[in-house]
Amino acid sequence: RSAEESVTLQVIVTALGNAPVQNATVTVGDREDTTKNNGSCVFTLPPGEYSVCAKGEWGGMSAQKCQDVVLRGTNRFVVIELFQKGDNAWK
């Protein structure tokens, strides 16, 4: 029964589409974790609406981005791309 009452959310923080951002701080609601070397961290949460925020450094730059997520009965993946090719450093 407990599986129905909680949802696993995996957050993956990337740069330029696919480079993992390690040691990024990810917050979901009142919980916080740090990404591993593959750029991901995992939260187990009750269903509901959350703001997922990631803050990290990569290539001498730092950035922060948030994304709203609705968690229901199924596990979710959220990819947050902190550094995109359109950023000033990449023009």
C-alpha positions in Angstrom: 0.0 0.0 0.0 2.8 2.4 0.7 3.8 2.3 -2.9 0.6 4.1 -3.8 1.2 6.8 -1.3 4.6 7.8 -2.4 6.2 8.6 -5.8 9.8 8.3 -6.7 11.1 11.4 -8.5 14.5 11.2 -10.2 16.0 14.6 -11.0 18.7 14.8 -13.6 20.7 18.1 -13.9 22.5 18.6 -17.2 24.5 21.2 -19.1 24.3 21.7 -22.9 21.7 18.9 -23.3 23.7 15.9 -22.0 26.7 16.7 -19.8 25.8 15.8 -16.2 26.2 18.5 -13.6 27.7 17.0 -10.4 27.2 18.4 -6.9 24.3 20.5 -8.0 21.9 21.4 -5.2 18.3 20.1 -5.9 15.4 21.2 -3.8 11.9 19.7 -4.0 9.5 21.3 -1.5 11.3 21.3 1.8 13.8 18.5 0.8 17.3 19.0 -0.5 19.8 16.7 -2.1 23.0 16.9 -4.1 23.5 15.3 -7.5 26.0 12.5 -7.9 28.6 12.2 -10.7 25.9 11.2 -13.2 24.0 14.4 -12.5 21.0 12.7 -10.7 19.4 12.5 -7.4 16.3 10.7 -6.2 13.4 11.8 -3.9 10.5 9.8 -2.5 7.5 12.1 -2.0 3.8 11.9 -1.5 1.7 12.8 -4.6 1.1 16.5 -5.2 2.5 19.6 -6.9 6.1 20.6 -6.3 8.6 23.1 -7.5 11.8 21.4 -8.4 14.8 23.7 -8.3 18.4 23.0 -9.3 21.4 25.2 -8.6 24.8 24.2 -9.9 28.2 25.2 -11.4 29.7 24.0 -14.6 32.5 25.3 -16.7 33.1 28.2 -14.4 29.5 29.4 -14.6 26.7 29.0 -12.1 23.0 28.9 -12.8 19.7 28.1 -11.1 16.4 27.0 -12.7 13.1 25.8 -11.3 10.4 23.7 -12.8 6.9 22.8 -11.6 6.1 19.1 -11.4 2.9 17.3 -10.6 3.5 13.9 -9.1 0.8 11.2 -9.3 0.9 7.4 -8.9 3.8 6.8 -11.3 7.5 7.4 -10.9 8.8 10.5 -12.7 12.0 11.7 -14.3 12.7 15.4 -14.5 15.6 16.8 -16.5 16.7 20.3 -15.7 19.1 21.8 -18.2 21.0 24.5 -16.4 23.3 25.6 -19.2 22.0 25.8 -22.8 23.7 26.5 -26.0 21.8 29.8 -26.2 23.5 31.2 -23.0 25.9 34.1 -23.6 29.0 32.1 -22.8 28.3 29.9 -25.8 27.6 32.4 -28.5 
